[in-house]
Amino acid sequence: MSRNRNGFTIIELLVVILIIGILTGIALPKLGASRDKAKLAAVLSDVRDAETAEEAYYADNGGYATFPQLQAATNFAVSPGTTMTITPGTDGYTVDASNGSITTGPTSCTVAVGSGVSATVDSKITCP
């Protein structure tokens, strides 16, 4: 008596599932790092946008603003998850922004602009 065997054995199916599991284990950590890079890029973009908004505020009002003043005057907003602090001075300002949900690498960026800042740091965004 001859049997017609179609399909896969349980061992073959388990081997395929094991291979898929290994590939997923390799890919997921890289995906997490990509998310953190995207969040840091959003923080960096928010700092650049804050610089632009500060200069527009200065052109209209003759001085620099705090973050709440800037939001009220220019409808400036930051990306979801980003926390920002702006410290205005008489001749410049400092912007500090961070995202607490970043798990690896830098979580914040800062920039200092104005006459009280050295020429090597002036308007240079750093993400330590």
Secondary structure, 3 states (H helix, E strand, C coil): CCCCCCCCCHHHHHHHHHHHHHHHHHHHHHHHHHHHHHHHHHHHHHHHHHHHHHHHHHHHHCCCCCHHHHHHHHCCCCCCCEEEEEEECCCEEEEEEEECCCCCCCCEEEEEEECCCCCCCECCCECC
